[in-house]
Amino acid sequence: MRSLFLSGGRHALYGATPFSLIARLTLMRGEAVGSLRLYPIHTRNETNDFQPRFATRQERDRLMPLLYGGRRLQDLPGAVTGVDGFGPYLDLPLGLPRDEEEAQAAQ
């Protein structure tokens, strides 16, 4: 089991990054597609004094390839990055492809 909050450098012991994610799920009715918004948070207690914080844009951008096995944002159909009142995020659309072309693009 991996801890959300890593202290004393244990992230290296487990091969984990010093980051976790907060997820915000938005569901829509009808034709609209919902989304999953992921906020990376920095959880390394020895550098954050046991106060997790939202990741910076640079940290988010370094973390993204780890989430998708080295894939680039451009390879994730409909995915967008942004920043809001909480911090940097990655938005992933939810829903099924509407036609065969979109289904192939999603693979």
N, CA, C and O atoms as a GROMACS GRO file, in nm:
protein
  428
    1MET      N    1   0.085  -0.118   0.000
    1MET     CA    2   0.000   0.000   0.000
    1MET      C    3   0.089   0.124   0.000
    1MET      O    4   0.188   0.130   0.073
    2ARG      N    5   0.054   0.222  -0.080
    2ARG     CA    6   0.130   0.347  -0.086
    2ARG      C    7   0.054   0.456  -0.012
    2ARG      O    8  -0.068   0.468  -0.023
    3SER      N    9   0.128   0.532   0.061
    3SER     CA   10   0.070   0.639   0.140
    3SER      C   11   0.044   0.761   0.055
    3SER      O   12   0.120   0.791  -0.037
    4LEU      N   13  -0.063   0.831   0.085
    4LEU     CA   14  -0.091   0.957   0.018
    4LEU      C   15   0.014   1.061   0.054
    4LEU      O   16   0.057   1.137  -0.033
    5PHE      N   17   0.054   1.064   0.178
    5PHE     CA   18   0.150   1.163   0.225
    5PHE      C   19   0.280   1.092   0.261
    5PHE      O   20   0.283   1.010   0.353
    6LEU      N   21   0.385   1.123   0.190
    6LEU     CA   22   0.512   1.053   0.206
    6LEU      C   23   0.609   1.136   0.288
    6LEU      O   24   0.637   1.251   0.254
    7SER      N   25   0.658   1.080   0.396
    7SER     CA   26   0.753   1.153   0.480
    7SER      C   27   0.888   1.083   0.482
    7SER      O   28   0.898   0.965   0.449
    8GLY      N   29   0.989   1.156   0.522
    8GLY     CA   30   1.120   1.100   0.539
    8GLY      C   31   1.180   1.040   0.413
    8GLY      O   32   1.266   0.952   0.422
    9GLY      N   33   1.140   1.085   0.296
    9GLY     CA   34   1.196   1.035   0.172
    9GLY      C   35   1.147   0.897   0.134
    9GLY      O   36   1.209   0.832   0.049
   10ARG      N   37   1.039   0.849   0.192
   10ARG     CA   38   0.991   0.715   0.162
   10ARG      C   39   0.940   0.701   0.019
   10ARG      O   40   0.926   0.589  -0.030
   11HIS      N   41   0.912   0.812  -0.048
   11HIS     CA   42   0.866   0.802  -0.187
   11HIS      C   43   0.972   0.732  -0.271
   11HIS      O   44   0.937   0.653  -0.360
   12ALA      N   45   1.100   0.758  -0.246
   12ALA     CA   46   1.207   0.693  -0.321
   12ALA      C   47   1.212   0.544  -0.289
   12ALA      O   48   1.238   0.463  -0.377
   13LEU      N   49   1.188   0.508  -0.165
   13LEU     CA   50   1.189   0.368  -0.122
   13LEU      C   51   1.085   0.287  -0.198
   13LEU      O   52   1.110   0.172  -0.234
   14TYR      N   53   0.969   0.346  -0.223
   14TYR     CA   54   0.860   0.277  -0.293
   14TYR      C   55   0.856   0.305  -0.442
   14TYR      O   56   0.768   0.255  -0.512
   15GLY      N   57   0.950   0.383  -0.492
   15GLY     CA   58   0.950   0.417  -0.634
   15GLY      C   59   0.834   0.507  -0.673
   15GLY      O   60   0.788   0.505  -0.788
   16ALA      N   61   0.786   0.586  -0.578
   16ALA     CA   62   0.672   0.675  -0.602
   16ALA      C   63   0.720   0.818  -0.625
   16ALA      O   64   0.825   0.857  -0.576
   17THR      N   65   0.642   0.894  -0.698
   17THR     CA   66   0.670   1.036  -0.712
   17THR      C   67   0.616   1.106  -0.587
   17THR      O   68   0.528   1.051  -0.521
   18PRO      N   69   0.666   1.224  -0.554
   18PRO     CA   70   0.614   1.295  -0.437
   18PRO      C   71   0.484   1.371  -0.468
   18PRO      O   72   0.464   1.482  -0.420
   19PHE      N   73   0.398   1.309  -0.549
   19PHE     CA   74   0.273   1.372  -0.589
   19PHE      C   75   0.157   1.276  -0.570
   19PHE      O   76   0.174   1.154  -0.577
   20SER      N   77   0.041   1.331  -0.546
   20SER     CA   78  -0.085   1.259  -0.548
   20SER      C   79  -0.182   1.341  -0.631
   20SER      O   80  -0.144   1.446  -0.684
   21LEU      N   81  -0.304   1.296  -0.643
   21LEU     CA   82  -0.404   1.366  -0.723
   21LEU      C   83  -0.532   1.385  -0.643
   21LEU      O   84  -0.572   1.299  -0.566
   22ILE      N   85  -0.593   1.499  -0.663
   22ILE     CA   86  -0.729   1.523  -0.617
   22ILE      C   87  -0.814   1.521  -0.742
   22ILE      O   88  -0.783   1.590  -0.839
   23ALA      N   89  -0.920   1.443  -0.740
   23ALA     CA   90  -1.006   1.429  -0.858
   23ALA      C   91  -1.139   1.499  -0.835
   23ALA      O   92  -1.198   1.491  -0.728
   24ARG      N   93  -1.185   1.569  -0.939
   24ARG     CA   94  -1.317   1.633  -0.938
   24ARG      C   95  -1.393   1.578  -1.057
   24ARG      O   96  -1.354   1.599  -1.172
   25LEU      N   97  -1.502   1.510  -1.030
   25LEU     CA   98  -1.584   1.447  -1.134
   25LEU      C   99  -1.707   1.532  -1.160
   25LEU      O  100  -1.782   1.563  -1.067
   26THR      N  101  -1.727   1.570  -1.286
   26THR     CA  102  -1.844   1.648  -1.325
   26THR      C  103  -1.926   1.565  -1.422
   26THR      O  104  -1.875   1.523  -1.526
   27LEU      N  105  -2.052   1.540  -1.389
   27LEU     CA  106  -2.141   1.464  -1.475
   27LEU      C  107  -2.247   1.556  -1.533
   27LEU      O  108  -2.298   1.644  -1.463
   28MET      N  109  -2.279   1.536  -1.660
   28MET     CA  110  -2.377   1.620  -1.728
   28MET      C  111  -2.494   1.533  -1.777
   28MET      O  112  -2.478   1.412  -1.795
   29ARG      N  113  -2.607   1.594  -1.798
   29ARG     CA  114  -2.723   1.523  -1.852
   29ARG      C  115  -2.731   1.542  -2.003
   29ARG      O  116  -2.681   1.641  -2.057
   30GLY      N  117  -2.794   1.448  -2.069
   30GLY     CA  118  -2.819   1.462  -2.212
   30GLY      C  119  -2.694   1.443  -2.296
   30GLY      O  120  -2.612   1.356  -2.269
   31GLU      N  121  -2.682   1.525  -2.400
   31GLU     CA  122  -2.573   1.515  -2.496
   31GLU      C  123  -2.439   1.563  -2.443
   31GLU      O  124  -2.334   1.525  -2.495
   32ALA      N  125  -2.441   1.645  -2.340
   32ALA     CA  126  -2.316   1.701  -2.288
   32ALA      C  127  -2.229   1.590  -2.230
   32ALA      O  128  -2.279   1.492  -2.176
   33VAL      N  129  -2.101   1.608  -2.241
   33VAL     CA  130  -2.004   1.512  -2.189
   33VAL      C  131  -1.952   1.564  -2.056
   33VAL      O  132  -1.921   1.683  -2.043
   34GLY      N  133  -1.941   1.478  -1.958
   34GLY     CA  134  -1.885   1.516  -1.830
   34GLY      C  135  -1.734   1.520  -1.839
   34GLY      O  136  -1.676   1.500  -1.945
   35SER      N  137  -1.670   1.548  -1.725
   35SER     CA  138  -1.525   1.554  -1.725
   35SER      C  139  -1.468   1.506  -1.592
   35SER      O  140  -1.536   1.506  -1.489
   36LEU      N  141  -1.344   1.467  -1.597
   36LEU     CA  142  -1.268   1.433  -1.479
   36LEU      C  143  -1.154   1.532  -1.472
   36LEU      O  144  -1.068   1.535  -1.560
   37ARG      N  145  -1.153   1.614  -1.369
   37ARG     CA  146  -1.048   1.714  -1.352
   37ARG      C  147  -0.952   1.663  -1.245
   37ARG      O  148  -0.993   1.632  -1.133
   38LEU      N  149  -0.825   1.654  -1.281
   38LEU     CA  150  -0.722   1.605  -1.190
   38LEU      C  151  -0.631   1.719  -1.148
   38LEU      O  152  -0.570   1.785  -1.231
   39TYR      N  153  -0.624   1.739  -1.018
   39TYR     CA  154  -0.534   1.840  -0.960
   39TYR      C  155  -0.417   1.767  -0.895
   39TYR      O  156  -0.437   1.697  -0.796
   40PRO      N  157  -0.296   1.781  -0.947
   40PRO     CA  158  -0.182   1.721  -0.878
   40PRO      C  159  -0.148   1.801  -0.753
   40PRO      O  160  -0.149   1.924  -0.753
   41ILE      N  161  -0.117   1.728  -0.648
   41ILE     CA  162  -0.073   1.793  -0.524
   41ILE      C  163   0.065   1.739  -0.487
   41ILE      O  164   0.094   1.621  -0.509
   42HIS      N  165   0.148   1.824  -0.432
   42HIS     CA  166   0.282   1.787  -0.388
   42HIS      C  167   0.272   1.739  -0.244
   42HIS      O  168   0.225   1.813  -0.158
   43THR      N  169   0.314   1.615  -0.218
   43THR     CA  170   0.290   1.554  -0.087
   43THR      C  171   0.416   1.514  -0.013
   43THR      O  172   0.409   1.438   0.084
   44ARG      N  173   0.530   1.562  -0.055
   44ARG     CA  174   0.655   1.523   0.013
   44ARG      C  175   0.669   1.604   0.143
   44ARG      O  176   0.704   1.722   0.141
   45ASN      N  177   0.642   1.538   0.254
   45ASN     CA  178   0.637   1.606   0.383
   45ASN      C  179   0.768   1.672   0.422
   45ASN      O  180   0.768   1.777   0.485
   46GLU      N  181   0.880   1.612   0.386
   46GLU     CA  182   1.008   1.670   0.430
   46GLU      C  183   1.036   1.804   0.363
   46GLU      O  184   1.116   1.882   0.414
   47THR      N  185   0.973   1.833   0.249
   47THR     CA  186   0.992   1.964   0.186
   47THR      C  187   0.871   2.056   0.205
   47THR      O  188   0.883   2.177   0.190
   48ASN      N  189   0.756   2.000   0.238
   48ASN     CA  190   0.633   2.079   0.255
   48ASN      C  191   0.595   2.100   0.401
   48ASN      O  192   0.490   2.158   0.429
   49ASP      N  193   0.679   2.055   0.494
   49ASP     CA  194   0.650   2.069   0.636
   49ASP      C  195   0.512   2.012   0.670
   49ASP      O  196   0.435   2.072   0.745
   50PHE      N  197   0.481   1.894   0.613
   50PHE     CA  198   0.357   1.822   0.638
   50PHE      C  199   0.232   1.900   0.597
   50PHE      O  200   0.124   1.879   0.652
   51GLN      N  201   0.248   1.990   0.500
   51GLN     CA  202   0.136   2.067   0.446
   51GLN      C  203   0.128   2.043   0.295
   51GLN      O  204   0.192   2.116   0.220
   52PRO      N  205   0.051   1.943   0.248
   52PRO     CA  206   0.040   1.922   0.104
   52PRO      C  207  -0.004   2.051   0.036
   52PRO      O  208  -0.081   2.130   0.092
   53ARG      N  209   0.045   2.070  -0.086
   53ARG     CA  210   0.009   2.191  -0.162
   53ARG      C  211  -0.021   2.151  -0.305
   53ARG      O  212   0.024   2.047  -0.353
   54PHE      N  213  -0.098   2.236  -0.372
   54PHE     CA  214  -0.122   2.213  -0.514
   54PHE      C  215   0.009   2.227  -0.590
   54PHE      O  216   0.091   2.312  -0.557
   55ALA      N  217   0.027   2.145  -0.691
   55ALA     CA  218   0.149   2.149  -0.772
   55ALA      C  219   0.153   2.277  -0.854
   55ALA      O  220   0.050   2.339  -0.881
   56THR      N  221   0.273   2.315  -0.893
   56THR     CA  222   0.289   2.428  -0.985
   56THR      C  223   0.259   2.380  -1.127
   56THR      O  224   0.246   2.260  -1.150
   57ARG      N  225   0.250   2.472  -1.220
   57ARG     CA  226   0.229   2.434  -1.360
   57ARG      C  227   0.342   2.346  -1.410
   57ARG      O  228   0.319   2.247  -1.479
   58GLN      N  229   0.466   2.382  -1.374
   58GLN     CA  230   0.582   2.304  -1.418
   58GLN      C  231   0.578   2.163  -1.360
   58GLN      O  232   0.609   2.067  -1.430
   59GLU      N  233   0.540   2.150  -1.234
   59GLU     CA  234   0.528   2.017  -1.173
   59GLU      C  235   0.418   1.936  -1.240
   59GLU      O  236   0.435   1.817  -1.265
   60ARG      N  237   0.304   2.000  -1.268
   60ARG     CA  238   0.195   1.930  -1.338
   60ARG      C  239   0.243   1.879  -1.473
   60ARG      O  240   0.215   1.765  -1.510
   61ASP      N  241   0.315   1.962  -1.546
   61ASP     CA  242   0.360   1.923  -1.679
   61ASP      C  243   0.462   1.810  -1.673
   61ASP      O  244   0.465   1.725  -1.763
   62ARG      N  245   0.545   1.806  -1.570
   62ARG     CA  246   0.640   1.695  -1.552
   62ARG      C  247   0.568   1.567  -1.513
   62ARG      O  248   0.611   1.458  -1.551
   63LEU      N  249   0.460   1.579  -1.438
   63LEU     CA  250   0.386   1.464  -1.389
   63LEU      C  251   0.300   1.398  -1.496
   63LEU      O  252   0.279   1.277  -1.493
   64MET      N  253   0.249   1.476  -1.590
   64MET     CA  254   0.152   1.424  -1.688
   64MET      C  255   0.201   1.301  -1.765
   64MET      O  256   0.125   1.206  -1.778
   65PRO      N  257   0.324   1.299  -1.817
   65PRO     CA  258   0.367   1.178  -1.888
   65PRO      C  259   0.367   1.052  -1.799
   65PRO      O  260   0.348   0.942  -1.850
   66LEU      N  261   0.388   1.069  -1.670
   66LEU     CA  262   0.384   0.955  -1.579
   66LEU      C  263   0.244   0.897  -1.567
   66LEU      O  264   0.227   0.777  -1.548
   67LEU      N  265   0.142   0.984  -1.580
   67LEU     CA  266   0.004   0.938  -1.571
   67LEU      C  267  -0.038   0.856  -1.692
   67LEU      O  268  -0.125   0.769  -1.681
   68TYR      N  269   0.023   0.882  -1.805
   68TYR     CA  270  -0.022   0.820  -1.930
   68TYR      C  271   0.088   0.744  -2.001
   68TYR      O  272   0.091   0.740  -2.124
   69GLY      N  273   0.178   0.684  -1.926
   69GLY     CA  274   0.280   0.600  -1.984
   69GLY      C  275   0.366   0.669  -2.088
   69GLY      O  276   0.402   0.608  -2.188
   70GLY      N  277   0.398   0.795  -2.066
   70GLY     CA  278   0.484   0.869  -2.158
   70GLY      C  279   0.412   0.936  -2.273
   70GLY      O  280   0.476   1.003  -2.354
   71ARG      N  281   0.280   0.920  -2.281
   71ARG     CA  282   0.205   0.984  -2.390
   71ARG      C  283   0.199   1.134  -2.370
   71ARG      O  284   0.200   1.183  -2.257
   72ARG      N  285   0.192   1.207  -2.481
   72ARG     CA  286   0.182   1.353  -2.476
   72ARG      C  287   0.035   1.394  -2.466
   72ARG      O  288  -0.055   1.318  -2.500
   73LEU      N  289   0.014   1.515  -2.419
   73LEU     CA  290  -0.123   1.568  -2.408
   73LEU      C  291  -0.193   1.564  -2.543
   73LEU      O  292  -0.313   1.536  -2.549
   74GLN      N  293  -0.120   1.590  -2.649
   74GLN     CA  294  -0.178   1.590  -2.784
   74GLN      C  295  -0.231   1.452  -2.821
   74GLN      O  296  -0.316   1.440  -2.910
   75ASP      N  297  -0.182   1.347  -2.756
   75ASP     CA  298  -0.225   1.211  -2.786
   75ASP      C  299  -0.351   1.172  -2.708
   75ASP      O  300  -0.403   1.062  -2.728
   76LEU      N  301  -0.400   1.259  -2.623
   76LEU     CA  302  -0.518   1.230  -2.542
   76LEU      C  303  -0.636   1.312  -2.594
   76LEU      O  304  -0.646   1.431  -2.562
   77PRO      N  305  -0.724   1.253  -2.674
   77PRO     CA  306  -0.833   1.329  -2.736
   77PRO      C  307  -0.918   1.405  -2.633
   77PRO      O  308  -0.970   1.346  -2.539
   78GLY      N  309  -0.930   1.534  -2.653
   78GLY     CA  310  -1.015   1.617  -2.568
   78GLY      C  311  -0.953   1.662  -2.437
   78GLY      O  312  -1.015   1.740  -2.365
   79ALA      N  313  -0.834   1.615  -2.405
   79ALA     CA  314  -0.770   1.653  -2.279
   79ALA      C  315  -0.717   1.796  -2.289
   79ALA      O  316  -0.660   1.835  -2.391
   80VAL      N  317  -0.736   1.872  -2.183
   80VAL     CA  318  -0.686   2.009  -2.179
   80VAL      C  319  -0.627   2.036  -2.041
   80VAL      O  320  -0.666   1.975  -1.941
   81THR      N  321  -0.532   2.129  -2.036
   81THR     CA  322  -0.478   2.174  -1.910
   81THR      C  323  -0.526   2.315  -1.883
   81THR      O  324  -0.567   2.386  -1.974
   82GLY      N  325  -0.521   2.354  -1.760
   82GLY     CA  326  -0.561   2.488  -1.723
   82GLY      C  327  -0.524   2.515  -1.578
   82GLY      O  328  -0.461   2.433  -1.511
   83VAL      N  329  -0.564   2.632  -1.533
   83VAL     CA  330  -0.541   2.673  -1.395
   83VAL      C  331  -0.669   2.740  -1.347
   83VAL      O  332  -0.727   2.822  -1.418
   84ASP      N  333  -0.714   2.706  -1.227
   84ASP     CA  334  -0.829   2.775  -1.169
   84ASP      C  335  -0.793   2.821  -1.028
   84ASP      O  336  -0.675   2.829  -0.994
   85GLY      N  337  -0.892   2.851  -0.947
   85GLY     CA  338  -0.867   2.902  -0.813
   85GLY      C  339  -0.793   2.806  -0.721
   85GLY      O  340  -0.736   2.849  -0.621
   86PHE      N  341  -0.793   2.678  -0.753
   86PHE     CA  342  -0.721   2.580  -0.672
   86PHE      C  343  -0.577   2.563  -0.719
   86PHE      O  344  -0.485   2.554  -0.638
   87GLY      N  345  -0.559   2.558  -0.850
   87GLY     CA  346  -0.426   2.537  -0.904
   87GLY      C  347  -0.431   2.477  -1.043
   87GLY      O  348  -0.538   2.470  -1.104
   88PRO      N  349  -0.316   2.434  -1.094
   88PRO     CA  350  -0.309   2.371  -1.226
   88PRO      C  351  -0.385   2.239  -1.228
   88PRO      O  352  -0.388   2.167  -1.128
   89TYR      N  353  -0.446   2.207  -1.342
   89TYR     CA  354  -0.523   2.083  -1.353
   89TYR      C  355  -0.510   2.025  -1.492
   89TYR      O  356  -0.460   2.088  -1.585
   90LEU      N  357  -0.556   1.900  -1.503
   90LEU     CA  358  -0.572   1.831  -1.630
   90LEU      C  359  -0.716   1.788  -1.638
   90LEU      O  360  -0.764   1.716  -1.550
   91ASP      N  361  -0.788   1.830  -1.743
   91ASP     CA  362  -0.927   1.790  -1.766
   91ASP      C  363  -0.932   1.680  -1.870
   91ASP      O  364  -0.873   1.692  -1.977
   92LEU      N  365  -1.003   1.573  -1.836
   92LEU     CA  366  -1.023   1.463  -1.930
   92LEU      C  367  -1.172   1.449  -1.956
   92LEU      O  368  -1.249   1.437  -1.860
   93PRO      N  369  -1.215   1.450  -2.082
   93PRO     CA  370  -1.357   1.436  -2.111
   93PRO      C  371  -1.404   1.294  -2.083
   93PRO      O  372  -1.328   1.198  -2.097
   94LEU      N  373  -1.530   1.282  -2.043
   94LEU     CA  374  -1.591   1.151  -2.020
   94LEU      C  375  -1.702   1.132  -2.122
   94LEU      O  376  -1.775   1.226  -2.153
   95GLY      N  377  -1.716   1.013  -2.171
   95GLY     CA  378  -1.822   0.984  -2.266
   95GLY      C  379  -1.773   0.889  -2.372
   95GLY      O  380  -1.653   0.864  -2.383
   96LEU      N  381  -1.864   0.837  -2.448
   96LEU     CA  382  -1.830   0.744  -2.555
   96LEU      C  383  -1.812   0.819  -2.686
   96LEU      O  384  -1.882   0.917  -2.710
   97PRO      N  385  -1.719   0.774  -2.772
   97PRO     CA  386  -1.704   0.837  -2.902
   97PRO      C  387  -1.835   0.830  -2.980
   97PRO      O  388  -1.908   0.731  -2.972
   98ARG      N  389  -1.864   0.935  -3.055
   98ARG     CA  390  -1.992   0.944  -3.126
   98ARG      C  391  -1.992   0.871  -3.260
   98ARG      O  392  -2.098   0.838  -3.311
   99ASP      N  393  -1.875   0.847  -3.317
   99ASP     CA  394  -1.873   0.774  -3.443
   99ASP      C  395  -1.743   0.694  -3.455
   99ASP      O  396  -1.655   0.705  -3.369
  100GLU      N  397  -1.732   0.616  -3.558
  100GLU     CA  398  -1.617   0.528  -3.579
  100GLU      C  399  -1.484   0.605  -3.584
  100GLU      O  400  -1.383   0.557  -3.532
  101GLU      N  401  -1.484   0.721  -3.646
  101GLU     CA  402  -1.361   0.800  -3.658
  101GLU      C  403  -1.310   0.843  -3.521
  101GLU      O  404  -1.190   0.835  -3.494
  102GLU      N  405  -1.401   0.888  -3.434
  102GLU     CA  406  -1.362   0.927  -3.300
  102GLU      C  407  -1.314   0.807  -3.221
  102GLU      O  408  -1.221   0.818  -3.141
  103ALA      N  409  -1.376   0.691  -3.242
  103ALA     CA  410  -1.336   0.569  -3.173
  103ALA      C  411  -1.192   0.532  -3.209
  103ALA      O  412  -1.114   0.492  -3.123
  104GLN      N  413  -1.157   0.545  -3.335
  104GLN     CA  414  -1.020   0.513  -3.379
  104GLN      C  415  -0.923   0.616  -3.324
  104GLN      O  416  -0.812   0.580  -3.285
  105ALA      N  417  -0.960   0.741  -3.320
  105ALA     CA  418  -0.872   0.847  -3.270
  105ALA      C  419  -0.844   0.828  -3.121
  105ALA      O  420  -0.737   0.866  -3.073
  106ALA      N  421  -0.938   0.771  -3.050
  106ALA     CA  422  -0.924   0.753  -2.906
  106ALA      C  423  -0.830   0.636  -2.872
  106ALA      O  424  -0.788   0.624  -2.757
  107GLN      N  425  -0.798   0.552  -2.968
  107GLN     CA  426  -0.712   0.435  -2.939
  107GLN      C  427  -0.567   0.469  -2.946
  107GLN      O  428  -0.482   0.382  -2.924
   0.00000   0.00000   0.00000
